[in-house]
Amino acid sequence: MVATRPVVARASGSRHHTGGVLRKRRRTGLGLLSPALAILLGVIAVPMAVGAYQSFTNESLVRPGPAEFVGLQNYTERVFVPSFGQAAVVTALIMVLSLAVQLPIGYWLALLLGRNIPASSVFRAILTLPMMLTPVAVGLMWRFLADPDLGIIRWIAVSVGSSAHPNLLGNSAAALGLIVAVNSWINIPLVALLVLAGLLGVPDELYEAAAIDGANRWQLRWHITIPSILPVLAVVCVLRLAGDYRMFDLVYTVPQGGPGTATRNLSMLAYQEGLVNYSIGRATAIAMTMAILALPAYFAFRKVSRA
């Protein structure tokens, strides 16, 4: 018993010293992060607090005088109404359809880029070109291409002898499909590059061992590749769903929410209330509701990023 006391004492002293070092490192880390946290507080927390307050007022760009507190009136008149539900459905359709297009094609392109094919570097450079363009410019370009009178889509239809003049901007389903197509054209390269980064991290030994056991190409993909990059795929899904959830530029520039309100999503609805009807209170009520609805995606991203 006497011989073990110094050992216990040394162990206790070591734990105390380690705890002190960790606490000192935490304080140092918080000190280094405090300027960034202060900036984030000013950039995020303060506007959110101001927006939350404005959502309970009748703030307007055309009404003189100070805004008055109206309680939940903005929410009852612009959130808990069928128009908000329709915009939410359009937003969900854009998110789901875009992901259903981008993820499989991006995965296939990542597999292709991972092979040692001729001119692969040139192909990668060409693939990233849509990412270099601003969404507004891309939206205006595709709106001109889909123009029913002057667009190239109409010219192609006439060239092949079709008597019908396709009007993608005048049909609800076609306009929604055009948004999904343009959005996918822009973001598929990003999905492919992220998946490619995950594929490069899969050890070759796993494929070699499975090949020795007689696994074919599809079994390798299903039992090794996809499980190995599943965290990467989850992060890609969360990022793309979050980006499509707040999409505004493509909806505004391509079909402008039309025909009618067929492609009006939540961001477009908030824009129309705030900068068309000049009702800042109602617009911020829609925006705050969007932020609340996005909280599950935030917690999902935190959980996936820690996996």
C-alpha positions as CSV (number, residue, x, y, z in Angstrom):
1,M,0.0,0.0,0.0
2,V,2.8,2.4,0.8
3,A,4.4,1.8,-2.6
4,T,1.2,2.7,-4.5
5,R,0.6,6.1,-2.8
6,P,3.3,8.0,-4.8
7,V,1.8,6.5,-8.0
8,V,-1.7,7.6,-7.1
9,A,-0.4,11.0,-6.1
10,R,1.5,11.4,-9.4
11,A,-1.5,10.3,-11.4
12,S,-3.7,12.8,-9.6
13,G,-1.2,15.5,-10.2
14,S,-1.0,14.6,-13.8
15,R,-4.7,14.8,-14.2
16,H,-4.8,18.2,-12.5
17,H,-2.0,19.4,-14.7
18,T,-3.8,18.2,-17.9
19,G,-7.0,19.8,-16.8
20,G,-5.3,23.1,-16.3
21,V,-3.7,22.9,-19.7
22,L,-7.0,22.2,-21.3
23,R,-8.7,25.1,-19.5
24,K,-5.9,27.4,-20.6
25,R,-6.2,26.3,-24.2
26,R,-10.0,26.8,-24.1
27,R,-9.5,30.3,-22.8
28,T,-6.9,31.0,-25.4
29,G,-9.1,29.7,-28.2
30,L,-12.1,31.7,-27.0
31,G,-9.9,34.8,-26.9
32,L,-8.8,34.3,-30.5
33,L,-12.3,33.6,-31.6
34,S,-13.9,36.5,-29.8
35,P,-13.4,39.0,-32.7
36,A,-15.0,36.6,-35.2
37,L,-17.8,35.9,-32.8
38,A,-18.4,39.6,-32.3
39,I,-18.6,40.1,-36.1
40,L,-21.0,37.1,-36.5
41,L,-23.1,38.5,-33.6
42,G,-23.4,41.9,-35.5
43,V,-24.0,40.4,-38.9
44,I,-26.4,37.6,-38.0
45,A,-27.9,38.0,-34.5
46,V,-28.7,41.8,-34.8
47,P,-30.5,41.6,-38.2
48,M,-32.4,38.5,-37.0
49,A,-33.5,40.4,-33.9
50,V,-34.6,43.4,-35.9
51,G,-36.4,41.3,-38.5
52,A,-38.2,39.4,-35.7
53,Y,-39.4,42.7,-34.3
54,Q,-40.4,44.0,-37.7
55,S,-42.5,40.9,-38.4
56,F,-44.8,42.0,-35.5
57,T,-45.2,45.6,-36.9
58,N,-46.9,47.2,-39.9
59,E,-43.6,48.5,-41.2
60,S,-44.1,49.8,-44.8
61,L,-41.9,51.7,-47.3
62,V,-44.9,53.9,-48.4
63,R,-46.6,54.6,-45.0
64,P,-45.2,57.7,-43.3
65,G,-44.6,57.7,-39.6
66,P,-43.3,55.1,-37.2
67,A,-44.4,51.5,-37.4
68,E,-47.1,50.2,-35.1
69,F,-47.1,46.9,-33.3
70,V,-49.8,44.6,-34.8
71,G,-49.0,41.3,-33.1
72,L,-49.5,38.2,-35.2
73,Q,-51.5,40.0,-37.9
74,N,-48.7,39.6,-40.5
75,Y,-48.5,35.9,-39.8
76,T,-52.2,35.3,-39.9
77,E,-52.6,37.3,-43.2
78,R,-49.5,36.1,-45.1
79,V,-48.2,32.9,-43.5
80,F,-51.3,30.9,-42.4
81,V,-52.9,31.3,-45.8
82,P,-53.1,29.2,-49.0
83,S,-50.7,31.3,-50.9
84,F,-47.9,30.6,-48.4
85,G,-48.7,26.9,-48.6
86,Q,-48.6,26.9,-52.4
87,A,-45.2,28.7,-52.3
88,A,-44.0,26.1,-49.8
89,V,-45.0,23.3,-52.1
90,V,-43.2,24.9,-55.0
91,T,-40.1,25.3,-52.8
92,A,-40.2,21.6,-51.8
93,L,-40.7,20.5,-55.4
94,I,-37.7,22.5,-56.5
95,M,-35.6,21.1,-53.7
96,V,-36.6,17.4,-54.2
97,L,-36.5,17.4,-58.0
98,S,-33.2,19.3,-58.2
99,L,-31.6,16.9,-55.7
100,A,-33.0,13.9,-57.6
101,V,-31.2,15.2,-60.8
102,Q,-28.0,16.5,-59.3
103,L,-27.0,13.7,-57.0
104,P,-27.1,10.7,-59.5
105,I,-25.5,12.7,-62.3
106,G,-22.9,14.2,-60.0
107,Y,-22.1,10.8,-58.6
108,W,-21.7,9.4,-62.2
109,L,-19.4,12.3,-63.2
110,A,-17.3,11.8,-60.1
111,L,-16.8,8.2,-61.0
112,L,-15.8,9.2,-64.5
113,L,-13.4,11.9,-63.2
114,G,-11.8,9.4,-60.9
115,R,-10.6,7.3,-63.7
116,N,-7.4,7.9,-65.6
117,I,-9.0,8.8,-68.9
118,P,-7.3,10.9,-71.6
119,A,-7.6,14.7,-71.2
120,S,-9.3,14.3,-67.8
121,S,-7.8,17.6,-66.6
122,V,-9.4,19.4,-69.6
123,F,-12.7,17.7,-68.9
124,R,-12.6,18.8,-65.3
125,A,-11.9,22.4,-66.3
126,I,-14.8,22.4,-68.7
127,L,-17.1,20.9,-66.1
128,T,-16.4,23.7,-63.7
129,L,-17.3,26.5,-66.1
130,P,-21.0,26.7,-65.0
131,M,-19.8,27.3,-61.5
132,M,-17.9,30.4,-62.6
133,L,-21.1,32.1,-63.9
134,T,-23.5,34.1,-61.7
135,P,-27.0,32.6,-61.3
136,V,-28.6,35.9,-62.5
137,A,-26.6,35.8,-65.8
138,V,-27.3,32.1,-66.3
139,G,-31.0,32.7,-65.6
140,L,-31.2,35.5,-68.1
141,M,-29.4,33.4,-70.7
142,W,-31.8,30.5,-70.3
143,R,-34.8,32.8,-70.3
144,F,-33.7,34.0,-73.7
145,L,-33.1,30.5,-74.9
146,A,-36.6,29.5,-73.8
147,D,-38.3,32.6,-75.3
148,P,-41.3,31.3,-77.3
149,D,-40.7,33.8,-80.1
150,L,-36.9,34.3,-80.4
151,G,-35.4,31.4,-78.3
152,I,-33.3,28.7,-79.7
153,I,-35.6,26.0,-78.4
154,R,-38.4,27.3,-80.7
155,W,-35.9,27.4,-83.6
156,I,-34.9,23.8,-83.0
157,A,-38.6,22.8,-82.9
158,V,-39.2,24.6,-86.2
159,S,-36.0,23.1,-87.7
160,V,-37.1,19.5,-87.1
161,G,-40.5,20.2,-88.7
162,S,-42.6,20.5,-85.6
163,S,-45.8,22.5,-86.0
164,A,-46.0,23.2,-82.3
165,H,-44.1,26.2,-80.8
166,P,-43.0,25.1,-77.3
167,N,-43.6,27.7,-74.7
168,L,-41.7,26.6,-71.6
169,L,-42.4,29.8,-69.8
170,G,-46.1,29.7,-70.4
171,N,-46.7,26.2,-69.0
172,S,-46.6,25.6,-65.2
173,A,-45.0,22.1,-65.3
174,A,-42.5,23.2,-68.1
175,A,-41.5,26.4,-66.2
176,L,-40.9,24.4,-63.0
177,G,-38.9,21.8,-65.0
178,L,-36.8,24.6,-66.6
179,I,-35.9,25.9,-63.1
180,V,-34.8,22.5,-62.1
181,A,-32.8,22.0,-65.3
182,V,-31.0,25.3,-65.0
183,N,-30.3,24.8,-61.3
184,S,-28.9,21.4,-62.0
185,W,-26.8,22.7,-64.9
186,I,-25.1,25.1,-62.4
187,N,-24.7,22.9,-59.4
188,I,-23.9,19.4,-60.8
189,P,-20.2,20.3,-61.2
190,L,-20.1,21.2,-57.5
191,V,-21.8,17.9,-56.5
192,A,-19.4,16.0,-58.8
193,L,-16.3,17.6,-57.2
194,L,-17.4,17.0,-53.7
195,V,-18.3,13.4,-54.4
196,L,-14.9,13.0,-56.2
197,A,-13.1,14.2,-53.0
198,G,-14.9,11.5,-51.1
199,L,-14.1,8.8,-53.7
200,L,-10.4,9.7,-53.5
201,G,-10.4,9.0,-49.8
202,V,-11.6,5.4,-50.2
203,P,-8.6,3.0,-49.7
204,D,-7.7,0.9,-52.7
205,E,-7.2,-2.1,-50.4
206,L,-10.9,-2.4,-49.9
207,Y,-11.5,-2.8,-53.6
208,E,-8.6,-5.2,-54.0
209,A,-9.8,-7.4,-51.2
210,A,-13.3,-7.5,-52.5
211,A,-12.1,-8.3,-56.0
212,I,-10.2,-11.2,-54.7
213,D,-13.4,-12.5,-53.0
214,G,-15.1,-12.4,-56.5
215,A,-17.1,-9.1,-56.2
216,N,-18.2,-7.6,-59.5
217,R,-18.3,-3.9,-60.4
218,W,-21.8,-3.3,-59.1
219,Q,-21.1,-5.1,-55.8
220,L,-18.0,-3.0,-55.3
221,R,-20.0,0.2,-55.9
222,W,-22.9,-0.8,-53.6
223,H,-21.1,-2.5,-50.8
224,I,-17.8,-0.4,-50.7
225,T,-18.1,2.9,-52.6
226,I,-21.4,4.2,-51.4
227,P,-21.0,3.2,-47.7
228,S,-17.6,4.7,-47.7
229,I,-18.7,8.1,-49.0
230,L,-22.1,8.1,-47.3
231,P,-21.1,11.0,-45.0
232,V,-20.0,13.0,-48.0
233,L,-23.2,12.3,-49.8
234,A,-25.2,13.4,-46.7
235,V,-23.3,16.7,-46.6
236,V,-23.9,17.2,-50.3
237,C,-27.6,16.6,-49.8
238,V,-27.9,19.0,-46.9
239,L,-25.9,21.7,-48.7
240,R,-27.9,21.4,-51.9
241,L,-31.3,21.3,-50.1
242,A,-30.3,24.4,-48.1
243,G,-29.2,26.2,-51.3
244,D,-32.4,25.4,-53.2
245,Y,-34.6,26.2,-50.2
246,R,-33.5,29.9,-50.4
247,M,-33.3,30.1,-54.2
248,F,-34.4,33.4,-55.5
249,D,-32.2,34.4,-58.5
250,L,-33.2,31.7,-60.9
251,V,-36.9,31.9,-60.0
252,Y,-36.8,35.7,-60.6
253,T,-34.9,35.7,-63.8
254,V,-36.2,32.6,-65.6
255,P,-40.0,32.4,-65.2
256,Q,-40.3,35.3,-62.7
257,G,-42.6,33.2,-60.6
258,G,-45.0,32.5,-63.4
259,P,-47.0,31.6,-65.3
260,G,-49.2,33.3,-62.7
261,T,-48.0,32.0,-59.4
262,A,-47.1,28.5,-60.5
263,T,-43.4,28.8,-59.8
264,R,-43.5,31.3,-57.0
265,N,-41.4,29.9,-54.1
266,L,-41.1,31.3,-50.6
267,S,-38.2,33.6,-51.4
268,M,-40.2,35.0,-54.3
269,L,-43.2,35.5,-52.1
270,A,-41.1,37.4,-49.5
271,Y,-39.7,39.6,-52.3
272,Q,-43.1,40.4,-53.7
273,E,-44.4,41.4,-50.3
274,G,-41.4,43.5,-49.4
275,L,-40.3,45.2,-52.7
276,V,-43.4,45.0,-54.8
277,N,-46.1,45.6,-52.2
278,Y,-43.7,47.6,-50.0
279,S,-44.9,45.8,-46.8
280,I,-41.7,45.1,-44.8
281,G,-43.6,43.7,-41.9
282,R,-45.3,41.0,-43.9
283,A,-42.1,40.2,-45.8
284,T,-40.1,39.8,-42.6
285,A,-42.9,37.6,-41.2
286,I,-42.4,35.3,-44.3
287,A,-38.7,35.4,-43.9
288,M,-38.8,34.6,-40.2
289,T,-41.1,31.6,-40.9
290,M,-38.6,30.4,-43.5
291,A,-35.8,30.6,-40.9
292,I,-37.8,28.6,-38.4
293,L,-38.6,26.0,-41.1
294,A,-34.9,25.8,-41.9
295,L,-33.8,24.9,-38.4
296,P,-34.1,21.1,-38.9
297,A,-31.7,21.3,-41.8
298,Y,-29.3,23.2,-39.7
299,F,-29.3,20.5,-36.9
300,A,-29.1,17.8,-39.6
301,F,-26.0,19.5,-41.1
302,R,-24.4,19.7,-37.6
303,K,-25.1,16.0,-37.0
304,V,-23.7,15.0,-40.4
305,S,-20.6,17.2,-40.1
306,R,-19.7,15.5,-36.8
307,A,-20.1,12.0,-38.2
